[in-house]
């Protein structure tokens, strides 16, 4: 008797290898690239060049592997206790059935050199306004010639051409091959953008838009698209540019400077190419609508033609009707002119009478009379005022003359002064022998004092 519990109705059992393989496939297909942060522990670096370690936080840990082809691009080697941030794929190690992360890129958490450089350049260009929406150019509504700046051998160009062939094979593609990683790649990308614009300006090649990008990779792999020279070339481009760098989770300086960002190169191709099936469906709808409109137009024209045929008259009858209408219009015109002339004459007569009523001539005559009267009154007043002034002046002169010292002298009085010109009024002010001057009404006398009689 067999110890097996399998019966004829039991489902077939999986081997452990099959189970692990299916679990691995399920994990890798369900998760895209993810960023994970934590503390390194159990770090080992065997002679193969691969790195194996655990990444943990306060509550859990996970096994990690970073193979030689990836870790050789790093600028540092992690150690136990280091806090790191890494970009990885979720997988399973089939040999031991262990859940693990396959690391594509690693950087020191919060202090990665490339990340710091990225943030510094981002802040600088943002402050200059290089990423402002108003600087971005609209994408063309239709594209007939597309420029693609990428590696000629990478997956990106293959994805772009595949999408364009499927959606709109009529679009012409010009590939500007460049290196998309490594030293000098940024300069090649910037020069390709400038070269495409020079072609456009010179009329050598007429492009509608550019795709600039590459497939996914680590931060180091994508670094050429984080260089300032590439960002400025994109911003200065007269041609609209769609940036398609890496996968959807990747975000570069080129994406920020571009007129539009696409999550992947395939998405960029879809963005710039119409779906020919949609176009054919739309064309069919437009054709049906055009046929309907043409038929309606023909029907309307036929109806109008039938109506005009019913109204059609003999040319002679039409001529007589038009002649009669012309005579009627002539009579109406003559009558209108007479009425207008009569109305204008009445208006003119009314204006003349109003003008006569407001004539200034009577007012001028009246004011001239008033002016003559005022002038006579002014002359009489001036003569009277002048006579009064003369009489007052003669009276004042007479009074002044009566008060004048000269009048006193004329009555026999004299004015006596000493040698200093002082007028003497007291005999005690002089001595015998003093020389004095005596002023008479007419002339002056020099005298010498012989006798003094002072009065108490």
HELIX and SHEET records of a PDB file:
HELIX    1   1 UNK A   16  UNK A   30  1                                  15    
HELIX    2   2 UNK A   68  UNK A   71  1                                   4    
HELIX    3   3 UNK A  113  UNK A  127  1                                  15    
HELIX    4   4 UNK A  133  UNK A  135  5                                   3    
HELIX    5   5 UNK A  155  UNK A  167  1                                  13    
HELIX    6   6 UNK A  185  UNK A  202  1                                  18    
HELIX    7   7 UNK A  223  UNK A  226  5                                   4    
HELIX    8   8 UNK A  228  UNK A  236  1                                   9    
HELIX    9   9 UNK A  253  UNK A  257  1                                   5    
HELIX   10  10 UNK A  265  UNK A  272  1                                   8    
HELIX   11  11 UNK A  276  UNK A  311  1                                  36    
HELIX   12  12 UNK A  315  UNK A  357  1                                  43    
HELIX   13  13 UNK A  361  UNK A  403  1                                  43    
HELIX   14  14 UNK A  405  UNK A  410  1                                   6    
HELIX   15  15 UNK A  427  UNK A  429  5                                   3    
SHEET    1   A 6 UNK A  34  UNK A  44  0                                        
SHEET    2   A 6 UNK A  51  UNK A  56 -1                                        
SHEET    3   A 6 UNK A  61  UNK A  66 -1                                        
SHEET    4   A 6 UNK A  98  UNK A 108  1                                        
SHEET    5   A 6 UNK A  83  UNK A  93 -1                                        
SHEET    6   A 6 UNK A  34  UNK A  44 -1                                        
SHEET    1   B 5 UNK A 172  UNK A 177  0                                        
SHEET    2   B 5 UNK A 145  UNK A 150  1                                        
SHEET    3   B 5 UNK A 209  UNK A 214  1                                        
SHEET    4   B 5 UNK A 241  UNK A 245  1                                        
SHEET    5   B 5 UNK A 260  UNK A 261  1                                        
SHEET    1   C 3 UNK A 415  UNK A 417  0                                        
SHEET    2   C 3 UNK A 435  UNK A 439 -1                                        
SHEET    3   C 3 UNK A 444  UNK A 448 -1                                        
END                                                                             
